[in-house]
Amino acid sequence: MESSFLFLNFLGTGEFVLIAFVFLLLFGPDKIPGLARNLGKGIRKIKDASNDIKHEIHESSKGLDSVGSEIKNDIEELHEVTQSVKRGVKKL
């Protein structure tokens, strides 16, 4: 979370006061709490969507892991059969 607010290190007290004053002039003291509430709800929706996407990717990768292990087992079986055939050919 620190990296998303990295730009705040470059703002001083004067800049924060100026930004607060501009917000107060543009929206008025009555609308600022509603704007902050809506901003918080929007951020929460974005985080929830991000978590849903991460969960879906994680669930999809579980399926890929099982397919990968099946392929690995098949390759090992083929290797064993190949070794068996090689041993049989050497005996002849």
C-alpha positions in Angstrom: 0.0 0.0 0.0 3.0 2.3 0.6 3.9 2.4 -3.1 0.4 3.7 -4.1 0.8 6.7 -1.9 4.5 7.4 -2.8 3.6 10.7 -4.5 2.4 12.0 -1.1 6.1 12.3 0.0 6.5 15.2 -2.4 3.6 17.2 -1.0 4.2 19.6 1.9 1.8 21.1 4.4 1.1 24.1 2.2 0.1 21.9 -0.7 -2.3 19.8 1.5 -3.9 23.0 2.8 -4.3 24.3 -0.8 -5.9 21.1 -2.0 -8.3 21.0 1.0 -9.2 24.7 0.3 -9.9 23.9 -3.3 -12.1 20.9 -2.4 -13.9 23.1 0.1 -14.5 25.8 -2.6 -15.6 23.4 -5.3 -17.8 21.0 -3.3 -18.8 22.9 -0.2 -18.7 21.6 3.4 -21.9 19.7 3.0 -20.9 17.5 0.1 -17.4 16.6 1.2 -18.4 13.8 3.6 -20.6 12.3 0.9 -17.8 12.5 -1.6 -15.4 10.8 0.8 -18.0 8.1 1.6 -18.6 7.4 -2.1 -14.8 7.4 -2.8 -14.4 4.8 0.0 -17.2 2.7 -1.4 -15.6 2.9 -4.9 -12.2 1.9 -3.5 -13.8 -1.0 -1.7 -15.5 -2.2 -4.9 -12.2 -2.1 -6.8 -10.5 -4.1 -4.0 -13.3 -6.7 -4.0 -13.1 -7.0 -7.7 -9.3 -7.4 -7.5 -9.6 -10.1 -4.8 -12.2 -11.9 -6.9 -9.9 -11.9 -9.9 -7.0 -13.2 -7.8 -9.2 -15.9 -6.4 -10.3 -17.0 -9.9 -6.7 -17.1 -11.1 -5.7 -19.2 -8.0 -8.6 -21.6 -8.6 -7.7 -21.9 -12.3 -4.1 -22.6 -11.5 -5.1 -25.5 -9.2 -6.6 -27.2 -12.2 -3.4 -26.6 -14.2 -1.4 -28.1 -11.3 -3.4 -31.3 -11.5 -3.1 -31.5 -15.3 0.6 -30.9 -15.0 1.1 -33.7 -12.5 -1.0 -36.1 -14.7 1.3 -35.2 -17.7 4.4 -35.8 -15.5 3.1 -39.2 -14.4 2.4 -40.1 -18.1 5.9 -39.1 -19.1 7.4 -41.2 -16.2 5.3 -44.2 -17.4 6.5 -43.7 -21.0 10.1 -43.5 -19.7 9.7 -46.7 -17.8 8.2 -48.5 -20.9 11.0 -47.1 -23.1 13.7 -48.4 -20.6 12.0 -51.8 -20.5 11.9 -52.0 -24.3 15.6 -51.0 -24.5 16.5 -53.7 -22.0 14.5 -56.2 -24.1 16.3 -55.2 -27.2 19.7 -55.5 -25.5 18.9 -59.1 -24.5 18.3 -60.0 -28.1 
